[in-house]
Amino acid sequence: MVKDFSPLAKTIIEKVGGESNVNSLIHCATRLRFNLKDDSLVDTEVLKQTEGIIDVIQSGGQYQIVIGPEVNNVFKAITDQADFSTGTDAAKADDDGKGKIAKALDIIAGMFVPIVPAMAGSGMIKVIVSLSTMFGWLTPQDTTYQFLTIFGDTIFYFLPVILAASAAKKFNTNQFLAMTVGAALISPTFVNMVTAAREAGTGLDLFGLPVTLATYSSSVIPIILAVWFLSYVEPLVSKYVPAVLRIFLAPMITLLIVLSVTFIVIGPIGTWLGDGLNAIVSAMNGTVPWLVPLLVGATTPLLVMTGMHYGLIPIGINMLAQKGIDTVAGPGMMVSNIAQGGAALALSFKTKDKILKGLSVSTGISAILGITEPVLYGVNLKYRRPLYAAMIGGGVSGLYLGIMGVGRFAQVAPGLLALPSFFSTDAPNVIIHASIACMIAFVISFVAELILGFPKDELKKEVPATTVSDETFVAVADGQLVSLETVNDDVFSSKAMGDGVALIPESDTVLAPVNGTLTTVFPTGHAYGIVRPDGVEVLVHIGINTVELAGEGFTSLAAQGKMVKAGQPIARFARQSIAEKGYDTTIMTIITDARG
C-alpha cells in the first residue's frame, strides 16, 4: 500500500508560515530546503515533533527539514498542494538579512542539488562500464559498451547546459537563454574551430577581439559566471527595448552581448579560475597530500550541518573534468559517511532503549550507504559522543586516503556503494586502498564510540522507569505540582471528573503516571486514558481547552491498547507554541474511577 504523504505536506506548508511565506523549495537526498521570507512565522517546535520529520535546522541561509529517504515523496506531495514563487522579487526578499557566505552557499546548493541525482546515476553507469571491461564482459569494440559510455558521459559533457538551467533559477533569469549560452560553449562547430586552430598554430577572434582556445565540456565555473552576467544583461536590455519589439529584439540583443562577452572574457576567466583551483589542489597534493582528505574526512559532519559541503562539489567536478580524478570531495566524504554509520551502530550495542537501538541501526546502515542526514541529526549530533567517534574515524581513514593518493574516477554519491567509482584500469590499486580506508573508518569509529560510551544522563532520559509497583504514581512531566483546585477550569477544579493533581510543565514530553493499559488515545493527542492492573482508571489531560487545536502541536508516542509503564513517554506537545496561542498548558492527572 502506497503511503499518503499529503497530511504531512499540509502540516509542513502550514508550519513554515504558509505558501505565501515561501520563496522557493528544493530538496536533496534527505532534506527539504526552504528559502523563506520571514523565519519568525515558522513553528519549529511543532515541526520537530511531527511524525515523519527527523529534525529541523537552519543552515546556509536555508530552513531545512530533515525527512530521510522519503523526502522525494514528501516534496512531491508539497508541490502538489502549493506553487512556490521563483520570481525576481522573491529572490530579492530571500536575500534580505543573509550574509555573503550564506548567500554564496545557498546559490551553490541551489545550482548543484537538483542535478546531483542525474550525476550520481550517470557516474554509476560509468562504474558499470569500468567493471565490465575489468571482468572481460565487454570490450570497447562492443556496441553495448559504446552505448553505456554514451549514457555515462552525456551529463558530464553537456554539464554547461544542465548547470545553466539550474543556475538560471538561482540567478532569476531566463532559463532557456541560459541554456543557449551553455550549448554555445560546447557547440560542435566551436569545438572544431578550436581543434583546427590548435593544429594550425593560429588563433580565433570575434569582432577582431581574441578568443581563448579553451574546451568547455564538463566545465563548471565559466557557465556559472556567464549566467550570472546574463541575469544583469537581460532585464537591462528589456528595459530599453520598445515593448512592440521586445519579444524578438530583446533576446537577440541579450544573446549577442552575453555570448560575445562569454567567449571573449568570461569563458577565459572561468577557465583560468578552474585551472588555478586545480593547480592549488595539485600543489597541496604534491606537498601535503594527506591534509585535505584528513580534513574532509574529519569535518564533513560539520560541513553538512552548515551547508558548506556543497562548496566541495564544484571542486570535485572540476578535478574530474581537468584530471579525470577527484582526490578532494569524494574520498573524504565517503569515509566520513561510513564512519558516521559505524559510530551509530556501536551506539546500538551500548543503549538498552529499544527505540534508540532501532533508530541507530536503521540510520547507521543508511549512512554507510551514503545517506547521512538521518543519522547525523537523529542520533550522532543529538548524543554528541557518536559524532566525536565518527570524526575520529573519518579523520584517520582520510589520512590513509591522502597518504595512498586515493581518488575517485566518477561523480557518485559518497558511501560504500561508491567503491566501484574508485576503479580504473590505469590504477587498479586505488580501489584496494579505498576499500581499506572504508574498513578503517568503520572499525575506528565503532571502537571509538564503544570507548567513549553513552552519557549516563542521556541513558536516564531514554530508558523509562519500569521498576515502580502497579500502585505507584509518578509525575507526568518535569515541572511544578499544584493543587487541582487551582486549575483554571471548573470541570477539573471542582473535581467533577475525579480527584487528582495538576502540574505546570517545564518539558515537552508527557509520561505515563502509572503502569497499565493505554485504553484511550484521543485523536487530537491531548488526552490519554490508562487502566491499572487493579482496574483503577486514570486520565492524563494535557492543557485546558486544547481540544480546540484539533491535534495541532500534539504527537502520540504510544499506541492505544498497548501496555505502558510508569515513566514511559506517551506524548510530546509543543508547549511553548501552544502557550503562545493563549492556551493554558497545565497537565491534569485525574483518577476517573477509583473503584478498581
C-alpha positions in Angstrom: 0.0 0.0 0.0 1.4 3.4 -1.0 1.7 5.8 1.9 -0.2 9.1 1.7 2.2 12.0 2.4 -0.4 14.7 1.8 -1.2 15.2 5.5 2.5 15.7 6.3 2.9 18.0 3.4 -0.1 20.1 4.6 1.4 20.3 8.0 4.8 21.4 6.7 3.3 24.1 4.4 1.2 25.4 7.3 4.0 25.4 9.9 6.6 27.1 7.6 4.2 30.1 7.5 2.1 29.1 4.6 2.6 29.2 0.9 3.0 33.0 0.8 6.0 32.8 3.2 8.0 30.5 0.9 10.3 32.0 -1.8 11.5 28.6 -3.1 11.8 25.0 -2.2 14.2 22.3 -3.4 15.3 19.0 -1.9 18.4 16.9 -1.6 18.7 13.2 -0.7 17.1 13.6 2.7 16.1 17.3 3.3 13.6 19.8 2.2 15.4 23.1 1.7 13.2 26.2 2.1 14.1 29.8 1.4 11.6 31.7 3.5 10.6 35.4 3.5 10.1 35.6 7.3 11.7 33.0 9.6 9.6 34.3 12.5 6.4 32.9 11.0 7.5 29.2 11.3 6.6 26.9 14.1 9.8 24.9 14.5 8.8 23.2 17.7 5.7 21.7 16.2 7.6 20.6 13.1 10.2 18.9 15.2 7.5 16.9 16.9 5.6 16.0 13.7 5.7 12.3 12.8 7.8 11.9 9.6 10.2 14.7 10.4 13.6 13.8 11.8 14.8 17.3 12.6 14.6 20.9 11.6 17.7 23.1 11.2 18.7 26.5 9.8 21.9 26.3 7.8 23.5 28.0 4.8 20.7 30.6 4.6 18.1 27.9 4.3 15.3 26.5 6.5 15.9 22.7 6.3 13.5 20.0 7.3 15.2 16.6 7.6 12.8 13.9 6.2 15.1 11.0 5.3 14.7 8.6 2.3 11.1 9.6 1.7 12.0 13.2 1.0 11.2 12.9 -2.7 7.6 11.7 -1.9 7.1 14.5 0.6 8.5 17.1 -1.8 6.0 15.9 -4.5 3.1 16.0 -2.0 4.1 19.6 -1.1 4.4 20.8 -4.6 1.1 19.2 -5.5 -0.5 21.4 -2.9 1.4 24.6 -3.3 3.0 26.7 -6.1 6.0 28.5 -4.7 7.3 31.7 -6.4 10.6 31.7 -8.1 10.5 35.2 -9.4 12.9 38.1 -9.0 11.0 39.7 -6.2 11.0 36.5 -4.3 14.7 36.2 -4.7 15.4 39.7 -3.5 13.2 39.0 -0.5 15.1 35.8 0.1 18.4 37.7 0.1 17.3 40.1 2.8 19.1 39.6 6.1 21.5 37.0 4.7 25.3 37.3 5.0 27.5 36.9 1.9 28.7 33.4 2.9 25.1 32.3 3.5 24.1 33.7 0.1 27.0 32.0 -1.7 26.3 28.7 0.0 22.6 29.0 -0.9 23.5 29.7 -4.6 25.9 26.8 -4.8 23.4 24.4 -3.2 20.6 25.6 -5.4 22.6 25.0 -8.5 24.0 21.6 -7.7 21.4 19.9 -5.5 18.9 19.4 -8.4 21.5 17.8 -10.7 23.2 15.6 -8.2 20.8 12.6 -8.8 21.5 12.7 -12.5 25.2 13.0 -12.0 25.2 10.1 -9.4 23.2 7.9 -11.8 25.5 8.6 -14.7 28.5 8.1 -12.5 27.4 4.6 -11.5 26.9 3.8 -15.2 30.5 4.8 -15.8 31.4 2.4 -13.0 29.5 -0.4 -14.6 31.4 0.2 -17.8 34.7 0.1 -16.0 33.8 -3.1 -14.2 32.6 -4.7 -17.4 36.0 -4.2 -19.0 37.8 -5.4 -15.9 35.9 -8.7 -15.9 36.0 -9.1 -19.6 32.3 -8.8 -20.1 32.6 -6.0 -22.6 35.3 -4.6 -24.9 35.5 -1.1 -26.4 34.5 -2.5 -29.7 31.1 -3.8 -28.5 28.2 -1.5 -29.3 26.7 -2.1 -25.9 29.9 -0.8 -24.4 29.7 2.3 -26.6 26.1 2.9 -25.7 26.8 2.6 -22.0 29.6 5.0 -22.4 27.2 7.5 -24.0 24.8 7.0 -21.1 27.5 7.6 -18.6 29.3 10.5 -20.3 26.4 12.6 -21.6 25.6 14.6 -18.4 29.2 15.4 -17.9 29.8 16.5 -21.5 26.7 18.7 -21.5 27.2 19.9 -18.0 27.4 23.6 -19.0 23.9 23.3 -20.5 22.4 21.4 -17.5 24.2 23.6 -15.0 22.9 26.7 -16.9 19.3 25.6 -16.3 19.7 25.3 -12.5 21.9 28.4 -12.3 19.2 30.4 -14.2 16.7 29.6 -11.4 19.1 30.8 -8.7 20.0 34.0 -10.6 16.4 34.5 -11.6 17.0 34.9 -15.3 15.5 33.2 -18.4 16.3 29.5 -18.2 16.3 28.9 -22.0 18.6 31.9 -22.7 21.0 30.5 -20.1 20.8 27.0 -21.7 21.5 28.6 -25.1 24.7 30.1 -23.7 25.7 26.8 -22.2 25.1 25.0 -25.5 27.2 27.5 -27.4 30.2 26.8 -25.2 30.1 23.1 -26.3 28.9 23.7 -29.9 30.5 21.1 -32.2 31.3 24.0 -34.6 33.2 25.9 -31.9 35.0 22.6 -30.8 36.1 22.0 -34.4 37.3 25.6 -34.7 39.4 25.3 -31.5 40.8 22.0 -32.7 41.7 23.4 -36.1 43.3 26.5 -34.7 45.4 24.5 -32.3 46.6 22.1 -35.0 47.4 25.1 -37.3 49.1 27.1 -34.5 46.7 30.0 -35.1 44.1 31.8 -33.0 40.4 32.8 -33.1 38.8 36.2 -33.0 35.3 37.6 -32.6 34.7 41.2 -33.8 38.5 41.5 -34.0 39.0 40.5 -30.4 40.9 37.3 -29.5 39.0 34.2 -28.3 40.8 31.9 -25.9 41.3 28.3 -27.3 39.5 26.6 -24.5 37.3 23.5 -24.1 34.2 24.0 -22.0 32.7 20.5 -21.9 32.4 19.3 -18.3 33.4 22.8 -17.1 31.7 24.4 -14.1 32.9 27.9 -13.4 32.6 29.5 -16.9 28.9 28.9 -17.3 28.1 30.0 -13.7 29.8 33.3 -14.4 28.1 33.6 -17.8 24.6 33.0 -16.3 25.3 35.5 -13.5 26.2 38.1 -16.2 23.1 37.2 -18.1 20.9 37.9 -15.1 22.1 41.6 -15.3 22.0 42.0 -19.0 18.6 40.5 -19.7 16.5 42.9 -17.6 18.6 45.9 -18.7 18.0 45.2 -22.3 14.3 44.5 -21.8 14.0 47.9 -20.0 15.2 49.9 -23.1 13.7 47.8 -25.9 10.3 49.1 -27.0 7.5 46.7 -25.9 6.3 46.1 -29.5 9.8 44.8 -30.5 10.7 43.2 -27.2 9.6 39.6 -28.0 12.4 39.1 -30.6 14.7 42.0 -30.3 15.4 41.8 -26.6 16.6 38.1 -26.6 18.6 38.8 -29.8 20.5 41.7 -28.3 20.9 39.8 -25.0 22.4 36.7 -26.7 24.7 38.8 -28.8 26.0 40.7 -25.8 26.2 37.7 -23.4 27.7 35.2 -25.9 30.3 37.7 -27.1 31.4 38.6 -23.6 31.4 35.0 -22.6 33.7 33.8 -25.4 36.0 36.8 -25.2 36.1 37.5 -21.4 34.1 35.3 -19.1 34.9 31.9 -20.6 38.7 32.5 -20.3 38.4 33.9 -16.8 36.4 30.9 -15.7 38.9 28.6 -17.3 41.8 30.3 -15.6 40.0 30.2 -12.3 39.4 26.4 -12.8 43.0 25.9 -13.8 44.1 27.9 -10.8 42.0 25.9 -8.4 43.3 22.7 -9.9 46.9 24.0 -9.6 46.3 24.8 -5.9 44.9 21.3 -5.2 47.7 19.7 -7.2 50.3 21.7 -5.2 48.7 20.6 -1.9 48.7 17.0 -3.1 52.3 17.3 -4.0 53.5 18.7 -0.7 50.9 17.6 2.0 48.8 15.0 0.2 47.3 13.8 3.4 46.0 17.1 4.6 42.8 17.7 2.5 41.5 14.1 2.8 42.1 14.2 6.6 40.2 17.5 7.0 37.4 16.4 4.7 37.1 13.0 6.4 37.1 14.5 9.9 34.9 17.6 9.3 32.3 16.5 6.8 29.6 16.2 9.5 30.2 19.8 10.5 30.3 20.9 6.8 26.9 19.2 6.3 25.4 20.9 9.3 26.4 24.3 7.9 25.7 23.5 4.2 29.4 24.2 3.4 29.8 20.7 1.9 28.2 22.0 -1.3 31.3 24.1 -1.7 33.3 20.9 -2.3 31.1 19.7 -5.2 32.4 22.2 -7.8 35.9 21.4 -6.8 35.4 17.7 -7.2 33.7 18.1 -10.6 36.4 20.5 -11.8 39.1 18.0 -10.8 37.3 15.2 -12.7 37.0 17.4 -15.8 40.6 18.6 -15.6 42.5 15.5 -14.5 39.9 12.7 -14.5 40.3 12.0 -10.8 38.8 13.7 -7.7 41.0 13.5 -4.5 39.2 16.3 -2.6 35.5 15.8 -2.3 34.6 12.2 -2.9 37.1 10.1 -1.0 36.9 12.1 2.3 33.2 12.4 2.2 32.8 8.6 1.6 34.8 7.5 4.6 33.2 10.2 6.8 29.7 8.8 5.9 30.8 5.2 6.7 32.4 6.4 10.0 29.1 8.0 11.0 27.3 4.7 10.3 29.9 2.8 12.3 29.5 5.1 15.3 25.7 4.8 15.2 25.9 1.0 15.1 28.2 1.0 18.0 25.7 3.1 19.9 23.0 0.5 19.2 25.2 -2.0 21.1 25.5 0.4 24.1 22.0 1.5 24.6 19.2 -0.6 26.2 16.5 1.7 24.8 14.7 -0.3 22.0 13.6 2.8 20.1 17.1 4.3 20.1 18.6 0.9 19.2 16.3 0.6 16.2 16.9 4.2 15.1 20.7 3.7 15.4 20.7 0.6 13.3 18.5 1.9 10.5 20.1 5.3 10.2 23.6 3.8 10.6 23.1 1.4 7.7 21.7 4.3 5.6 24.8 6.4 6.4 27.1 3.6 5.3 25.3 3.5 2.0 25.7 7.3 1.6 22.7 9.0 3.2 23.9 10.6 6.4 21.4 13.3 7.5 19.1 10.9 9.4 22.0 9.5 11.5 23.6 12.9 11.9 20.6 14.7 13.2 18.7 11.8 14.6 21.5 10.1 16.6 25.1 11.4 16.4 24.6 15.1 16.9 21.9 14.5 19.5 24.1 12.4 21.7 27.4 14.1 20.8 29.9 11.2 21.6 28.9 9.2 18.4 29.7 12.4 16.5 33.1 12.7 18.1 33.8 9.0 17.3 32.7 9.5 13.7 35.0 12.5 13.3 37.9 10.4 14.7 37.2 7.5 12.3 36.7 9.8 9.3 39.9 11.7 10.1 42.1 8.6 10.4 40.8 7.0 7.3 41.1 10.3 5.4 44.7 10.4 6.5 45.2 7.0 5.0 43.5 8.0 1.7 45.8 11.0 1.4 49.0 9.0 2.1 48.0 6.5 -0.5 46.9 9.1 -3.1 43.4 7.7 -3.4 40.8 9.4 -5.7 37.6 8.6 -7.4 37.1 8.5 -11.1 33.4 9.2 -11.3 30.9 11.5 -9.6 28.7 9.3 -7.4 27.0 9.6 -4.0 29.7 9.1 -1.3 29.1 5.8 0.5 30.0 2.1 0.4 28.2 1.7 -2.9 30.6 4.3 -4.4 33.6 2.0 -4.1 33.4 0.9 -7.8 34.0 4.5 -8.8 37.5 4.1 -7.4 38.4 1.5 -10.0 40.4 2.4 -13.1 42.3 0.0 -15.4 45.2 2.5 -15.3 45.3 2.5 -11.5 43.9 -0.9 -10.2 45.4 -0.5 -6.7 43.3 2.6 -5.9 40.1 0.6 -5.2 42.0 -1.7 -2.9 43.2 1.3 -0.8 39.7 2.8 -0.9 38.3 -0.4 0.5 40.9 -0.5 3.2 40.1 3.1 4.1 36.4 2.2 4.4 37.2 -0.6 6.8 39.4 1.8 8.8 36.6 4.4 9.0 34.1 1.8 10.2 36.3 0.0 12.7 37.9 3.1 14.3 34.6 4.9 14.7 32.9 1.8 16.0 35.6 1.2 18.6 35.9 4.9 19.5 32.2 5.0 20.3 32.5 1.9 22.4 35.3 3.6 24.3 33.6 7.0 24.6 30.4 5.3 25.7 27.0 6.8 26.2 26.3 9.6 28.7 24.6 8.3 31.8 22.3 11.3 31.9 21.2 10.5 28.4 20.6 6.9 29.3 18.3 8.1 32.0 16.4 10.1 29.6 16.0 7.3 27.1 15.2 4.4 29.4 11.8 4.7 31.1 11.2 3.8 34.7 10.0 0.2 34.8 10.5 -0.8 38.4 7.7 1.0 40.2 4.8 -1.1 41.6 1.4 -1.2 40.0 0.0 1.1 42.7 2.7 3.8 42.3 2.0 7.2 40.6 4.8 9.2 39.0 4.9 12.8 37.8 3.8 13.0 34.2 6.5 15.6 33.3 9.2 17.9 34.7 7.5 20.8 36.4 5.7 22.1 39.4 2.9 20.2 41.1 -0.1 22.3 42.1 -3.4 21.6 43.7 -6.2 20.5 41.3 -8.5 23.2 42.8 -6.2 25.9 41.4 -6.7 24.8 37.8 -8.4 27.4 35.6 -11.2 25.1 34.6 -14.4 24.5 36.5 -14.7 20.8 35.5 -11.3 19.9 36.7 -11.0 22.3 39.7 -14.4 21.1 41.0 -13.2 17.5 40.8 -16.4 16.7 38.8 -14.3 14.2 36.8 -12.5 12.8 39.8 -9.7 13.7 42.2 -6.1 14.1 41.2 -3.3 16.6 40.8 -2.2 19.2 38.3 1.3 20.0 37.0 2.7 23.1 35.4 5.1 21.5 32.8 8.7 22.6 32.2 9.3 19.9 29.5 7.6 18.8 26.3 7.4 15.1 27.0 4.5 13.6 28.8 5.0 10.3 30.8 2.5 7.6 31.8 1.8 8.2 35.6 1.1 4.5 36.3 1.6 1.0 35.0 -1.4 -0.2 32.9 -3.1 -0.5 29.6 -3.5 2.6 27.4 -7.2 2.2 26.8 -7.8 5.6 25.2 -5.8 7.8 23.0 -7.8 10.8 21.9 -7.4 11.5 18.1 -6.3 15.1 19.0 -3.4 13.7 21.1 -4.3 15.9 24.0 -5.7 13.3 26.4 -5.0 9.7 27.4 -6.8 7.1 29.5 -4.9 4.3 31.3 -6.4 1.4 33.3 -4.1 0.0 36.0 -4.0 -3.8 36.6 -6.3 -3.3 39.7 -8.9 -1.6 37.5 -8.3 2.0 38.6 -8.8 4.4 35.7 -6.5 7.4 35.2 -6.9 10.3 32.8 -4.0 12.4 31.6 -5.3 15.7 30.1 -2.7 18.0 28.5 -3.7 21.6 28.7 -7.0 23.4 29.1 -9.3 23.7 26.0 -6.5 22.3 23.9 -9.0 20.1 22.1 -9.7 23.2 20.1 -6.3 22.8 18.5 -7.6 19.6 16.7 -4.3 17.8 17.3 -2.0 20.7 16.3 1.2 20.5 18.4 0.5 17.1 19.8 2.3 13.8 19.0 1.3 10.4 20.4 4.2 8.2 21.4 2.3 5.1 22.4 -0.5 3.2 20.7 -3.9 2.6 22.1 -4.4 -0.9 23.6 -0.7 -1.3 24.5 0.7 -1.8 27.9 2.7 1.2 29.3 5.0 1.5 32.3 5.0 4.4 34.8 7.5 6.9 33.5 7.2 5.8 29.9 6.8 8.6 27.3 3.3 8.6 25.9 3.1 12.0 24.2 5.0 15.1 23.1 3.5 18.5 22.8 4.7 21.9 21.6 4.4 23.5 25.0 5.8 26.9 24.1 3.9 27.2 20.8 0.6 26.2 22.4 1.2 28.7 25.2 1.8 31.4 22.7 -1.6 30.7 21.2 -3.1 31.6 24.5 -3.8 28.1 25.9 -3.0 27.0 29.5 -0.6 24.1 29.3 -1.2 22.7 32.8 -1.4 18.9 32.7 -4.1 17.2 34.8 -3.8 13.7 36.2 -7.3 12.5 37.2 -8.5 9.3 38.8 -11.7 8.9 37.0 -12.7 5.6 38.5 -11.0 4.6 41.8 -13.2 1.6 42.4 -11.0 -0.9 40.6 
